[in-house]
Amino acid sequence: MNTNYETIIIGGGVVGNSIAYHLSERDKEGILVIDKKFPMTGTSGSTQAWVWVHNKTPSTYAEFSMYSAELYPYLQKKIGDVEYKRTGGLSPFFNEKDRDKANRLAEEYREIGIKIKVLSREEVLEKEPSINPNVTGATYSSIDGNVNPFRLIDMYMRAAKKNGVEYSTYNPVTEIQKHNDKYVVVTEKETYICKKLILAGGTWSRELGEMLGITIPVNQLRGQILVSEPLKPFLNYTISGLRQANNGEVLIGYSMEQAGFNRATTLDVIQETANMALHYVPSLKKAKIVRAFSGIRAMPEDGHPILGNVPGVDNLYVAATHSGITLSPLIGTLLTELILDGETSIPIDRYSLSRFSEKRN
């Protein structure tokens, strides 16, 4: 196998694969993706896979997410069917005092061109009759939806491989060195050399950065998800907390726990998750739960993406974020622009790694 590449991407999740695909559309000089296990075995394969815009704060982050969501229809035409559905998204509330907060959010979004509606109880039940009739209202966005994460990553990989991208899987990185203008990436299987290095290791971003003496402040948050038996289609929208997949299964969950890399499921959170589902959609009481699983989110310390050049280091880039499913089309596009053109079509300065050192100084 070749050991010299123009670009190496460490991390084969949805973000790393999006970068590999988008970069390979324009750059045919040799790209390698290294993954410690296999794509889809980590965070990207353990997710509700929402393509979600509304409810994100600040509004600039919602705007960033909107740009990415808008790329999905075109992306699907290019790489193939990823079961992307723009269902629209509902975020219900059950207390009238929450309406003021919803109205403020709608106003903030309106100023940057994102249209969300604050619905009355009657409007919510008209859109989603299965919602608890005690609902007070909801925020609604037409741009939200979901995707099949396994098809998405598989299609990214297929398209990238057609463009000449190579993969080395089940191959943990053990050491990274910088020699002059080259990077030496030592793995359990082989040692590779490249000119450009992209750190897209998700939950392992902090550990990868330490190999180069760089702090990438990404922590882990566990999320547990319940999966129902296949049910007849009855949910019209992606709802904050649950959605119905193409095969009829309902995916339920939005827990956030500090548990490191522990992917165990726990009875207390499973019970809380089930109760949340029943509160939102009482008819789920009759549904059988067939599976529970958990995934580990890559969560930057301030909750927002870390993207772009590593300050002061030539040809070293980082892409670390949660909401990787939502953001992957945009991140792949922007990192490609940055690497090949030296600038991006949408500013990403606010997501630079440098913001953390500035806060500490």
Buried (B, 14 or more C-beta within 10 A) or exposed (E): EEEEBBBBBBBBBBBBBBBBBBBBBEBEEBBBBBBBEEBBBBBBBBBBBBBBBBBBEEBBBBBBBBBBBBBBEEBBEEBBEBBBBBBBBBBBBBEEEBBEEBEEBBEBBEEEEBEBBBBBBEBBBEBBEBBBEEBBBBBBBBBBBBBBBBBBBBBBBEBBBEBEBBBBBEBEBEEBEBEEEBBBBBBEEEEBBBBBBBBBBBBBBBEBBEBBEBEBBBBBBBBBBBBBEBBEEBBBBBBBBBBBBEEEBBBBBBBEBEBEEEBEBBEEBBEBBBEBBBBBBBEBEEBEBEEBBBBBBBBBBEEBBBBBBBEEBEBBBBBBBBBBBBBBBBBBBBBBBBBEEEEBEEEBEEBBBBBBEEEEE
